[in-house]
Amino acid sequence: MSEPIPEQDAALIARFSDALWLERGLSENTLSAYRSDLQSLARWLVARGSTLQGAARHELLAYLQQRVAAGAKPRSSARLLSSMRRFYRYLLRESLLKEDPSVRIDAPKLGRTLPKTLTEEEVERLLAAPDLSTPMGLRDRAMLELLYASGLRVSELVSLLLLQVNFQQGLVKVMGKGSKERLVPLGEEALYWLQRFMREGRGLMLGSRRAEALFPSKHGSVMSRQAFWQLIKRYARQGGIDKPLSPHTLRHAFATHLLNHGADLRVVQLLLGHSSLSTTQIYTFVAQERLKGLHATHHPRG
């Protein structure tokens, strides 16, 4: 049985989480990850007679080293260290600490992990998988088309409301990370499937019920990210796609295929809603790897 977290530590974690939400508008998923990291650290510390507020640098190092020895990946360790640094900077700012114990702790080296993506032909097979003879199949086709055409995050897609879509101008207003708004063009194909779903599917799905969600679940409520992720996996199997997928697979494909066809990196950054261009630049490496593969396969001296 894991050690309970001291009340003082639990209160500090809650205050820290509230401060992050107020100052930065971080998503609940991100805040939950920070809380989980700090709660795990707090349990480890209390078993050794210490607390978050009273932790020393050597204790934080020992915790990180134990996690690595237990098989934690570098990316997981880097996120944990980021959680610790933010937390202790907050305590310093609030005059709850005189010295930050997380300083001079080096982050683990991270290799460049290229996002998994699909070829254009695989995307076509995925988009064609839903059964268009059913209202839910029309909904799923419209969702997949919109995801690929716009590069939305899955959380942004499932939370879309009717009032966020301008059908006349072919635009969708998206509320992204940090409560930042952006306008994203739909494209003719996605707009066609959206309009078809609105005409032929949405009313049949809802019956007499009313819903503000653009893509309601079969019960009329907002679809969860997990439910949509299960749909993607099912349609991938139906389309004969056996690659490892993630909920962001179509977002990655959107960015990579745009760059493959000559799109400007800064335009892709704006469409994806990235605050930093360096985040978007990962897709240039995906495109380069694709070009290398094509050269090796098709060039007589590849």
C-alpha positions in Angstrom: 0.0 0.0 0.0 1.5 3.4 -1.0 2.2 6.0 1.6 -0.5 8.7 2.1 0.5 12.2 1.1 0.9 14.7 4.0 -1.9 17.2 4.1 0.6 20.1 3.8 2.0 18.5 0.6 -1.4 17.8 -0.9 -2.4 21.4 -0.2 0.7 22.8 -1.9 0.1 20.6 -5.0 -3.4 21.9 -5.2 -2.3 25.5 -4.9 0.4 25.0 -7.5 -2.1 23.4 -9.9 -4.6 26.2 -9.4 -1.9 28.8 -10.0 -0.8 27.1 -13.3 -4.4 27.0 -14.5 -5.0 30.7 -13.7 -1.6 31.9 -15.1 -1.2 29.7 -18.1 -4.6 28.3 -18.9 -3.1 24.8 -19.1 -5.4 21.9 -20.1 -6.7 19.5 -17.4 -4.7 16.7 -18.9 -1.4 18.7 -18.4 -2.4 19.8 -14.9 -3.3 16.2 -14.0 0.2 15.0 -15.2 1.9 17.6 -13.0 -0.2 16.6 -10.0 0.5 12.9 -10.6 4.3 13.5 -10.8 4.3 15.5 -7.6 2.1 13.1 -5.7 4.4 10.2 -6.6 7.4 12.2 -5.5 5.6 13.2 -2.2 4.8 9.5 -1.4 8.5 8.5 -2.0 9.7 11.3 0.2 7.3 10.7 3.1 8.5 7.0 3.2 11.9 8.5 3.9 10.8 11.0 6.5 10.8 14.0 4.2 8.2 16.3 2.5 8.0 18.2 -0.8 8.7 21.5 1.0 11.6 20.0 3.0 13.2 18.0 0.2 16.9 18.4 -0.5 18.6 18.2 -3.8 20.2 14.8 -3.1 16.7 13.4 -2.4 15.4 14.6 -5.7 18.4 13.1 -7.5 17.9 9.8 -5.6 14.3 9.7 -6.7 15.1 10.4 -10.3 17.9 7.8 -10.3 15.5 5.2 -8.8 13.0 5.9 -11.5 15.6 5.4 -14.2 16.8 2.2 -12.6 13.2 0.9 -12.6 13.1 1.5 -16.4 11.7 5.0 -16.8 12.3 6.4 -20.2 14.3 9.6 -20.8 11.1 11.5 -21.9 9.3 10.4 -18.8 12.2 11.5 -16.6 12.4 14.8 -18.4 8.7 15.5 -17.8 9.1 14.6 -14.1 12.1 17.0 -13.8 10.0 19.7 -15.5 7.2 19.2 -13.0 9.6 19.5 -10.1 11.3 22.6 -11.4 8.0 24.4 -12.0 6.7 23.4 -8.5 9.9 24.6 -6.7 10.0 27.8 -8.7 6.4 28.4 -7.6 7.3 27.8 -3.9 10.2 30.3 -4.2 8.0 32.9 -5.8 5.4 32.4 -3.0 8.3 32.8 -0.4 7.6 29.2 0.8 11.2 28.3 0.2 14.5 30.1 0.4 16.4 27.7 -2.0 15.3 25.7 -5.0 16.5 22.0 -4.6 15.9 21.2 -8.2 18.6 23.5 -9.6 21.7 22.0 -11.2 19.9 18.8 -11.9 20.5 18.0 -15.5 17.7 16.8 -17.7 18.2 13.4 -19.5 19.3 13.5 -23.1 16.4 13.0 -25.4 16.8 11.5 -28.9 14.8 13.0 -31.7 11.6 11.0 -31.8 9.9 11.4 -35.1 6.1 11.4 -35.0 4.4 8.3 -36.5 2.5 9.2 -39.6 0.7 7.7 -42.6 1.2 7.8 -46.3 -1.4 9.6 -48.4 -2.7 6.3 -49.7 -3.1 5.0 -46.1 -5.0 8.1 -45.2 -7.3 7.5 -48.1 -8.0 4.0 -46.9 -8.6 5.2 -43.3 -11.0 7.9 -44.5 -13.0 5.4 -46.7 -13.5 2.9 -43.8 -16.7 4.2 -42.1 -20.1 2.8 -43.3 -21.8 5.7 -45.0 -25.2 4.0 -44.9 -25.5 4.8 -41.2 -25.8 8.2 -39.5 -22.8 7.3 -37.2 -20.8 6.3 -40.2 -21.4 9.7 -41.8 -20.4 11.4 -38.5 -17.2 9.4 -38.3 -16.3 10.1 -42.0 -16.9 13.9 -41.4 -14.7 13.7 -38.2 -11.9 11.9 -39.9 -12.0 14.3 -42.9 -12.0 17.3 -40.7 -9.2 16.0 -38.6 -7.0 15.4 -41.6 -8.0 18.6 -43.4 -7.4 20.9 -40.4 -4.7 19.2 -38.2 -6.8 19.6 -35.1 -5.9 17.9 -31.9 -8.4 15.1 -31.0 -9.4 17.0 -27.9 -10.2 20.1 -30.1 -12.2 18.0 -32.5 -14.5 16.2 -30.1 -15.2 19.4 -28.1 -16.2 21.4 -31.2 -19.6 23.2 -31.0 -21.9 24.0 -33.9 -21.4 27.7 -33.4 -17.6 27.3 -34.0 -18.1 26.3 -37.6 -18.7 28.9 -40.3 -20.1 26.9 -43.2 -20.3 29.8 -45.6 -16.6 30.8 -45.2 -15.4 27.3 -44.7 -13.7 28.1 -41.4 -13.6 26.6 -38.0 -12.8 28.6 -34.8 -10.6 26.4 -32.5 -9.9 26.9 -28.9 -6.4 25.4 -28.5 -3.9 25.0 -25.6 -3.6 28.0 -23.3 -7.1 29.1 -24.4 -5.7 30.5 -27.6 -8.1 30.9 -30.5 -7.2 30.2 -34.1 -9.1 30.1 -37.3 -8.5 27.0 -39.5 -9.7 26.5 -43.1 -11.8 23.3 -43.6 -11.0 22.6 -47.3 -13.6 21.6 -49.9 -13.6 17.8 -49.1 -14.0 18.2 -45.3 -16.7 20.9 -45.9 -18.6 18.5 -48.2 -18.6 15.7 -45.6 -19.6 18.1 -42.8 -22.5 19.4 -44.7 -23.6 15.9 -45.7 -23.5 14.8 -42.1 -25.5 17.8 -41.1 -28.1 17.0 -43.8 -28.3 13.3 -43.6 -26.9 12.1 -40.3 -27.0 14.4 -37.4 -30.7 14.8 -37.2 -31.3 11.0 -37.4 -28.7 10.5 -34.6 -30.3 13.0 -32.2 -34.0 12.4 -32.9 -35.9 14.9 -30.8 -32.8 15.7 -28.6 -30.9 18.9 -29.0 -27.1 19.1 -28.8 -24.5 21.9 -29.0 -21.7 19.5 -29.9 -20.9 19.4 -33.6 -20.2 15.6 -33.4 -22.5 14.2 -30.7 -22.2 10.7 -29.4 -25.0 8.2 -29.9 -26.4 9.4 -26.6 -26.3 13.1 -27.7 -23.5 14.1 -25.4 -19.9 15.2 -26.3 -17.8 12.3 -27.5 -14.8 11.5 -25.3 -11.2 11.5 -26.7 -10.9 7.8 -25.7 -14.1 6.9 -27.7 -12.8 8.6 -30.8 -9.4 6.9 -30.4 -11.1 3.6 -30.4 -12.9 4.5 -33.6 -9.6 5.4 -35.3 -8.1 2.1 -34.3 -11.1 0.2 -35.6 -11.1 2.0 -38.9 -7.4 1.5 -39.3 -7.9 -2.3 -38.9 -10.7 -2.1 -41.5 -8.4 -0.2 -43.9 -5.6 -2.8 -43.5 -3.3 -0.3 -41.8 -1.1 -2.2 -39.3 1.2 0.6 -38.3 1.4 1.8 -34.7 -1.0 4.7 -34.5 -1.6 7.5 -31.9 -4.6 9.8 -31.4 -2.5 12.4 -33.2 -1.8 10.3 -36.3 -4.0 12.3 -38.6 -2.6 15.6 -37.2 0.9 14.3 -37.9 -0.2 13.3 -41.4 -1.8 16.7 -42.0 1.5 18.5 -41.2 3.8 16.1 -43.0 1.8 16.0 -46.2 1.5 19.8 -46.3 5.3 20.1 -46.1 5.7 17.4 -48.7 3.7 19.5 -51.1 5.6 22.6 -50.4 3.7 24.4 -47.6 5.6 27.1 -45.7 6.7 25.9 -42.2 5.3 29.1 -40.5 1.9 28.5 -42.1 1.8 24.9 -40.8 2.8 26.3 -37.4 -0.2 28.6 -37.4 -2.6 25.9 -38.5 -1.4 23.5 -35.8 -1.6 26.2 -33.1 2.1 25.7 -32.0 3.4 28.6 -29.9 7.0 27.8 -31.0 8.3 27.2 -34.5 10.8 24.6 -33.1 7.8 22.4 -32.2 6.7 22.4 -35.8 10.2 21.8 -37.2 10.0 18.1 -36.2 7.8 17.6 -39.3 10.5 18.8 -41.6 12.6 15.8 -40.4 9.7 13.5 -41.1 9.4 14.9 -44.7 13.2 14.5 -45.2 13.1 10.9 -44.0 10.3 10.3 -46.5 12.3 11.8 -49.3 15.4 9.7 -48.4 13.2 6.6 -48.4 11.8 7.4 -51.9 15.3 8.1 -53.2 16.6 4.8 -51.9 13.7 2.9 -53.3 13.4 4.4 -56.8 16.7 5.9 -57.7 19.0 3.5 -59.7 21.9 4.3 -57.4 19.8 4.7 -54.2 
